Amino acid sequence: MSQSAPISPTGDLTIAFAQSQRQWLLAALDDDAPELRLDLSQLEAFDSAGVQLLLALRHSATARGRRLLISDASPVVRDALKTYALDTTLLAAPGDRA
């Protein structure tokens, strides 16, 4: 299995853009790497739709025997995940870099 480069969405991952980002992110699960790595450092806006999308993406990755690794999250992503108590669940540990 190969290791893929991180996927780096930019701009907004909000209700207005979640559906368009969804297909792109799900398509990234089609390669044979053991994990899908996301670099979320460039996201400027992130809301509950973005949180829901990440949870669905993690579920899809797990169902395919893959791991979702999220690192380098922007402050808005970190704040949103912390609000839902998902920061320690979804964000990579400091040693796990995307």
N, C-alpha and C positions, 0 to 999 in steps of 0.2 A: 504494500500500500504506500502511496506517496503522501507527502505532506504538502498541503496546499497553502498558498499565500493567504493572509488575512483578507476578509471582505471588509471594505471600509465605506459604509454608507455615509453620505454627507447631507447637510441641510437639516431637514425636519423629519422626524419619525413620529408624526402625530396622526390624529384621526383623518385629517385631510390627505395624508400621503401613505398611510399604512397599507392599504390595499395594493397600491402600485409597488411598494417595496416588498410585499409578501411574496409575490411570484418570483421576483428576482432572488430573494433570500432562499426560498424553497428550492429553486433551481440549483443553488450552490451546494445542496445536499447530494446532488447526483454524481459528484466525483467519488473516487475510491479512498480518499483520505480518512483516517480514523476519527478525525475531528473537524468540525467547522469552526474556524477561528474568525471572530468579529472584532474589529478595531472600531470602537464607537466614539473615538476622540473628536471627530469632526462634526458630530451632531449638535445642532444649535437649539433645537426644540424637541422635546420628548414628552409624551403624555401617556395616559392610561392605555391608549390604543397601541402605543409602542411597547409598553410593558406586556400587554396581551400578546402581541406579535412575537416577542422574545420567548414567552412561555410556550406558545404554540410551536415555534421553531425548535425549542429544546425538546418538546414532546415528539416532534417528527424525527429529530435526530436520534433520540433514544430508540424509537420504534425501528429505525434503520441500523441500529447497532453502532451509532456514532455518538460522539460527545460534542456538545456545544461549549465553546470556550470564548468568553467575552472578556476583553481586556481594554485598557486605555480608554475607559469611558469618560466622556466629558462631564463637567459638573452637573449639567441638567439631567443627564442619564443617571448619575450617581444619586442625585437628590430624589428622583422619581423612584428608583429602585429601593432606596432607603425608606421612603414613605410607605411602600408596600411590604417592607421587611424582606425584600428579596436581594438586597445588596450582597449579603454573604452567600446566598444560594446561587446567584447568577454570575457574579463577577469573579474573575480568575483570582487565585491567590497570587501574591506578589512574585513568586517564582514561576508562575505559568504565564508567559508572555505570548501574545498573539503575533 
